[in-house]
Amino acid sequence: SSGINAEYGPYAFMETFDPGFVCNGSDDGGRYSYEQQPEICKWNVKKLGEMFGLVCPSTNLEPIIEEWDSVYTSEYLRLMRAKLGILEDREGHGKLVEDLFTVMHETASDFTNTFRLLQAIDISSENFGVEEAVSKMISNCLTRQEC
């Protein structure tokens, strides 16, 4: 038999937004949950640094690890601004993203479709209406019974 087989292993994709969602079926403790990604990335960088430490002084790597949190946060917010179509870096964007994810979690919004719907809203159009935009977003949510 010939053909392409796409094997994803024991993984799943996040449908409705859940910060505690674990995509790895073998992760019973939530180590790789969505909300733990910054810390697990940092842990992976430390482990990579330990391997580099075998060929160069580890003192050269310590400053990189110390800067991890600020670099990660800065890059994460840059990517989220781009995903939301926000061109400028301003105070409060971290809170905006946090609030968006809170609403997405509380309303069981589809993770991918929420961003697609937001991107499809043309606020510069003469026909733009807040009610229509809100209606489209609500249609993306599950009811409490469906959760």
N, C-alpha and C positions, 0 to 999 in steps of 0.2 A: 504494500500500500504506500502510495506517495501522497504528499500534501503537507500543508503547514499546520502545526499544532501549537496553539498558544496556551501554554500551561502557566497559570498564575499561582499555583501552589495553594496553600491554605489561607488565601487572602480574599478580601471582599472590598467592595467599593461603598463609600458613604453615600447613601441616598439622602435622607433628611439630615440636616445638620445636628450633630451631637458631639460636643467637645470631648466626651468620654469614649467616643467610638474607637474601637480597636479593629483595624483591618486585618491583623494577623491572627488567624484562628488558634495558633499555638501560644498566644500571649494571654494567659489567664490573669495576670496581675495588672494589666493595663500599662505596662512599661512603654509600649509604642502607640498609645492612644493619641488622638489628634492634639489634645491639649499638652501632651508631654513631648511633642516634637522638638521644641527648642532645647530641652534638657538632654534628650537622647542624641540629638545632633552634636551637642557639646561633648557628650560622653564619647561619641564616635571620633570627634576631632582629637580628643585627649588620647584615645587609643592609637590613632594614626600618628600622633606626636610621639608616643612611646616607641613606635617602630622607627620613626625618623631619629629618635634618640640613640638608636643603635649605630648611626653613621655620622651624627653631628651632636655637638653639646646641647643638652636639654635646656640650658639657660637661654639659648636662642629661641626656644619654642614657648617658654613660659609667658612672655608678653603677649603672644598670639592668643593663648588660652585666656589670659586676663581680659583681653578686649572682646572676647567672644560675644558676651551678652549684648553689648552696645552695637556691635557690628550686625549681629543677627537681627536685633530689633529694628535697626535702621533699614536693613535690606528688606525685611518682612514688610515694613510699612511702605517702602517704595514700591514693592510688588503689589501690595493691596491697593495703593493709590492708583497704580496703572490699571489694575483689574476693574476698579470703579470709575476709571476715566478722569481721575483728579490729577491735574497737571502740575499744581504747585504744592510744595511741602509747607504746610502750615501747622501751627499749634492746634491740637485737638483732633488731629486725624487718627491718632491711636484710639482715642475715646470713640470716635465715629465707627471705626472698625469693630471695636469691642461691643458697642451698642447694636450694630448690625447683626453680629453673631448671636447676641443675646436674644434679639427678636427672632432670628432664624431658628434658634433652638426652641424658644417658647411656642412658636407657631408651626413647628415641624416642617419648615421650608426645605424644599429640595436644594441641596448644596449647589449643584451645577446650574440648575435652571434659574435660581435666584439671580445669579450674576448675568446670565443670558438675558433675562427679562429687564434687568436694570440697564444693560447695554442697549437694548432695543428702544428705550424710552428717549424720545427726542424732545427735550425741554425747550429747544429753540423753535419748534414748529408752532405755527399759528393755531393748529388744532390740538396742541398739548392741553390735556386736562388732568388735574391731580386725581379726580375721581376714577378716571379710566386707568391711570397708572396703578392706583391702589387696588382697583378691581383685578387687574392682571396679576399683581403680586399676591393677593389673597387667594386667587385660584391656584396658586403654586403651593399652598399650605394644606396640610392634612387637618382634619377635625380631631378633636380630643378622642373620639371613638376610634378613629383610624390609627392613632398612635400606638 
